[in-house]
Amino acid sequence: MLKSGALALAAVLACAAAAPAAQAQEFYKGRTLTFVIGFGPGNGYDTYSRSAARSIGKYLPGKPNVVVQNMPGAGSITAVNHLANIAPRDGTVLGMVDQAASLTQMLDPKSIKADVTKFNWIGRMTDNAAVIFAWHTAPVQKIEDAFDKELIIATAGQNSRMLSAMMRNLLGFRMRALSGYAGPQESNLAMERGEVHALTQPWSVLKFEKPEWLRDGKINILVQVGVDGHPELDAVPLLSKFARNDEERQIVDFLAGNSRIGRAVTSPPGQPAERVADLRSAFMQMMRDEDFLADIRRANLDLNPMSGEDLQALVQRTADVSPVIVEKAKKVAEFDR
């Protein structure tokens, strides 16, 4: 009796477990997922996003097709607002937006018609060990020179504009930001022509896209602008080194902390929990996929994955900051103008 009862219970549990999987397969089979990229083609966000889009579908029930849609605008705020307010909330849309979206929400809430902490975060591909680098003919050869000499930096996105303003207004660097360049290619040409002295990029992207600049000494790596240093850049100072007291360090860490979010996959809020679970599971399986890993190696990109659950908690922590620090950060990052 006990044995037959246990077998019956096991059969019921097996059926219960199989039902959601069958429903998920039925939902995704024959569908197409859209992967929204908050920037134009040809940058690190685009490269990481396309690598994910090529592989994640095979680990979703029903193996749906995945297509990419570049949606640049306002430092990816256009894509953020689309994911929050227009995109379907059924598990058929993924996206990658600026790592500073949660910060922008706090510093400039009028620009974002969304609560980024309510997005369903699927997983992080890598944190962002970004650097500021200058052309070899620039008047600034090391970051300390920028206390006395003007450093003109091209700022294509919200994050780079915010960091350059903070470096000027809080830490005392003579930074001047020039915006208006459409993307990395235009910014690179502007630096080569001498219109600007410096750019900021993720270290892994810079290594991949411009190895000849590093090999031939065409650029100088001035400073790491993330919270955590990259192991290959031990000789390059972290921006937090230049904070003069604890309050300044808190502001620097708050404004630079989005580097831990990095290149992360997200999706609209308000989705069924089972869809989010499927997407997160597929993401983590993709992190072990040989084709995906080969894709990442070919692009010479870093990979430092984080699960969707941990990423969701990390994004939430960006909102758990003292209002005093937020207000002071808003001022030095020039979000109060």
C-alpha positions in Angstrom: 0.0 0.0 0.0 2.7 2.4 1.0 4.8 1.5 -2.1 1.8 2.0 -4.5 0.9 5.3 -2.8 4.4 6.6 -3.2 4.5 5.6 -6.8 1.2 7.3 -7.4 2.5 10.5 -5.7 5.6 10.4 -7.8 3.5 10.1 -10.9 1.4 13.1 -9.9 4.5 15.2 -9.2 6.1 14.2 -12.5 2.9 15.2 -14.4 2.8 18.5 -12.5 6.4 19.2 -13.4 5.9 18.3 -17.0 2.8 20.5 -17.4 4.6 23.9 -17.2 7.4 22.6 -19.5 4.8 21.5 -22.1 3.0 24.8 -21.8 6.2 26.7 -22.3 7.1 24.7 -25.3 3.7 25.2 -26.8 4.0 29.0 -26.1 7.5 29.4 -27.7 7.2 27.0 -30.6 7.0 28.8 -33.9 7.3 32.3 -32.3 10.0 34.9 -32.9 11.6 36.7 -30.0 12.8 40.3 -30.5 16.1 41.4 -28.9 16.1 45.2 -28.5 19.5 46.9 -28.5 19.5 50.4 -27.0 22.3 51.5 -29.3 23.2 51.5 -32.9 25.4 48.9 -34.6 29.1 48.7 -34.0 29.7 49.0 -30.3 30.1 46.7 -27.3 26.4 46.7 -26.4 25.6 45.6 -30.0 28.3 42.9 -30.1 27.3 41.3 -26.8 23.6 41.5 -27.7 24.0 39.8 -31.0 26.1 37.1 -29.5 23.3 36.4 -27.0 20.6 36.6 -29.7 22.4 34.0 -31.8 22.4 31.4 -29.0 19.7 31.9 -26.4 16.9 30.6 -28.5 18.2 27.0 -28.5 17.8 26.8 -24.7 14.2 28.0 -24.6 11.3 25.5 -24.9 10.3 25.2 -28.5 13.5 26.8 -29.7 12.1 30.1 -31.0 13.8 32.2 -33.5 15.5 35.4 -32.2 15.9 38.6 -34.2 17.7 41.8 -33.2 16.3 45.4 -33.4 18.7 48.3 -32.8 16.8 51.1 -31.1 19.3 54.0 -30.4 18.3 57.2 -28.9 19.1 59.4 -25.8 21.7 57.0 -24.5 19.3 54.0 -24.8 16.5 55.8 -22.9 14.3 55.3 -26.0 14.8 51.5 -25.7 14.2 51.7 -21.9 10.8 53.5 -22.4 9.9 51.0 -25.2 10.6 48.0 -23.0 8.6 49.5 -20.1 5.6 50.9 -22.0 5.2 49.4 -25.5 6.9 46.0 -25.7 4.7 42.9 -25.1 4.9 41.4 -21.6 4.7 37.8 -22.6 8.3 36.7 -22.8 8.8 37.5 -26.4 11.0 40.6 -25.9 14.5 40.8 -24.5 16.8 43.9 -24.4 20.1 45.4 -23.5 20.2 49.0 -22.4 22.7 51.4 -21.0 24.2 50.1 -17.7 23.5 53.5 -16.2 19.7 53.3 -16.8 18.9 52.7 -13.1 21.1 55.6 -12.2 19.5 57.9 -14.7 16.2 56.9 -13.3 17.3 58.3 -9.9 19.2 61.3 -11.2 16.9 62.4 -14.0 13.5 60.7 -13.4 11.7 62.9 -15.9 13.7 61.3 -18.8 12.7 57.8 -18.0 9.0 56.8 -18.0 9.8 53.5 -16.3 11.0 52.0 -13.0 14.0 50.0 -14.1 14.1 48.1 -10.9 10.8 46.5 -11.9 12.2 45.2 -15.2 12.8 41.4 -15.2 16.5 41.1 -15.3 17.6 38.0 -17.1 21.4 37.8 -16.6 24.6 39.7 -16.9 27.1 38.7 -19.6 30.0 40.7 -18.1 30.7 43.7 -15.8 32.1 46.7 -17.5 35.8 47.4 -16.8 35.7 50.7 -18.7 38.7 53.0 -19.1 39.4 56.5 -20.3 42.2 56.7 -22.8 43.8 59.6 -24.6 45.5 59.9 -28.0 49.3 59.9 -27.8 49.6 63.5 -28.9 47.1 64.8 -26.3 48.4 67.3 -23.7 47.3 64.8 -21.0 49.6 61.7 -20.9 48.6 60.5 -17.5 45.4 61.2 -15.6 47.1 63.4 -13.0 48.0 65.8 -15.9 44.3 66.6 -16.2 44.4 68.5 -12.9 46.3 71.2 -14.8 45.7 70.7 -18.5 42.3 70.5 -20.2 41.2 67.0 -21.4 38.5 67.1 -24.1 36.5 63.9 -24.1 33.9 62.7 -26.6 30.8 61.6 -24.8 28.4 59.6 -26.9 26.3 58.1 -24.1 24.7 59.1 -20.9 27.2 57.2 -18.8 30.3 58.9 -20.3 28.7 62.4 -20.0 27.8 61.8 -16.4 31.3 60.5 -15.4 33.1 63.4 -17.2 30.9 65.9 -15.4 31.5 64.2 -12.0 35.3 64.2 -12.6 35.2 67.9 -13.3 32.8 69.1 -10.6 33.7 66.7 -7.8 37.3 65.7 -8.3 38.7 68.8 -9.9 39.8 67.4 -13.2 39.8 69.9 -16.1 37.4 67.8 -18.2 35.5 69.2 -21.2 32.9 67.0 -22.8 31.9 67.1 -26.5 28.8 65.3 -27.5 27.1 64.9 -30.9 29.1 62.1 -32.3 26.9 59.3 -33.6 28.9 56.4 -32.3 32.3 54.9 -31.6 33.5 55.1 -35.2 32.8 58.9 -35.4 34.4 59.4 -32.0 37.5 57.4 -32.9 37.9 59.5 -36.0 37.4 62.7 -34.0 40.2 61.7 -31.6 42.6 60.8 -34.5 41.8 64.2 -36.1 42.5 66.0 -32.8 39.0 67.3 -32.3 39.0 65.5 -28.9 41.7 64.1 -26.8 40.1 61.1 -25.2 37.3 58.5 -25.2 35.9 56.0 -22.8 35.3 52.4 -23.7 35.1 49.0 -22.0 38.6 47.5 -21.8 37.6 44.3 -23.6 36.0 46.2 -26.5 39.1 48.5 -26.9 41.4 45.5 -26.9 39.4 43.8 -29.6 38.6 46.8 -31.9 41.9 48.7 -31.7 44.7 46.3 -30.8 47.0 48.3 -33.1 46.5 51.4 -31.0 47.8 49.5 -28.0 50.5 47.7 -29.8 51.9 50.9 -31.5 51.5 53.2 -28.5 48.9 55.4 -30.1 46.9 55.8 -26.9 47.6 56.1 -23.2 45.2 54.4 -20.7 44.5 57.1 -18.1 42.1 55.7 -15.5 39.7 52.9 -14.8 36.2 54.3 -14.2 34.5 51.2 -12.8 34.2 50.2 -9.1 36.3 47.0 -9.5 39.6 47.1 -11.3 40.5 44.8 -14.2 43.3 42.3 -13.5 45.1 43.3 -16.7 45.2 47.0 -15.6 46.9 46.9 -12.2 49.1 49.8 -13.1 46.1 52.0 -14.1 44.5 53.8 -11.2 40.8 53.5 -10.3 38.8 56.7 -10.3 37.9 56.3 -6.6 41.6 56.8 -5.8 41.1 60.5 -6.4 38.3 60.9 -3.9 39.5 63.1 -1.0 37.1 62.0 1.7 34.4 59.4 2.5 31.6 61.4 1.1 33.3 61.9 -2.3 34.1 58.2 -2.3 30.5 57.4 -1.8 29.5 59.7 -4.7 32.1 58.2 -7.0 31.0 54.6 -6.1 27.4 55.5 -6.6 28.0 57.0 -10.0 30.4 54.4 -11.1 28.6 51.4 -9.5 26.6 50.7 -12.6 29.8 49.1 -14.0 28.8 46.0 -12.1 25.6 45.9 -14.1 27.6 46.0 -17.3 26.3 44.2 -20.4 23.2 42.7 -19.0 20.1 41.2 -20.6 16.8 42.5 -19.4 13.1 42.2 -20.3 9.8 44.1 -19.7 8.1 44.3 -16.3 4.9 42.5 -15.5 5.6 39.2 -17.2 4.4 35.8 -16.0 6.8 34.3 -13.5 7.2 31.1 -15.6 8.3 33.1 -18.6 11.0 34.9 -16.6 12.2 31.6 -15.2 12.5 30.1 -18.7 14.5 33.1 -19.9 16.8 33.1 -16.9 17.4 29.3 -17.3 18.1 29.7 -21.0 20.5 32.5 -20.3 22.6 30.5 -17.8 22.6 27.5 -20.1 23.8 29.7 -22.9 26.8 30.7 -20.7 28.1 27.1 -21.1 27.3 26.7 -24.8 30.3 26.0 -26.9 29.1 27.9 -29.9 28.4 30.9 -27.8 31.7 30.7 -26.0 33.5 30.5 -29.3 31.6 33.6 -30.5 32.8 35.5 -27.4 36.4 34.3 -28.0 36.4 35.3 -31.6 35.3 38.8 -30.5 38.0 38.8 -27.8 35.3 39.9 -25.3 35.3 39.4 -21.5 32.7 37.1 -19.9 31.8 37.4 -16.2 28.2 36.1 -16.0 25.7 36.7 -13.2 22.4 35.0 -12.8 19.2 36.8 -13.3 18.2 36.5 -9.6 21.5 38.0 -8.4 21.4 40.7 -11.1 17.8 41.6 -10.1 19.1 42.1 -6.5 22.0 44.2 -7.7 19.8 46.5 -9.7 17.5 46.9 -6.7 20.5 47.9 -4.5 21.3 50.8 -6.9 18.1 52.4 -5.5 19.0 51.8 -1.9 21.2 54.9 -1.6 21.1 57.8 0.9 19.0 60.6 -0.5 21.8 63.0 0.5 24.3 61.2 -1.7 21.8 61.1 -4.5 21.2 64.8 -4.4 24.9 65.6 -4.3 25.6 63.1 -7.1 22.8 64.8 -9.1 24.5 68.1 -8.7 28.1 67.0 -9.6 26.8 64.9 -12.6 24.8 68.0 -13.8 21.4 66.4 -13.6 20.1 69.4 -11.7 20.3 71.8 -14.6 
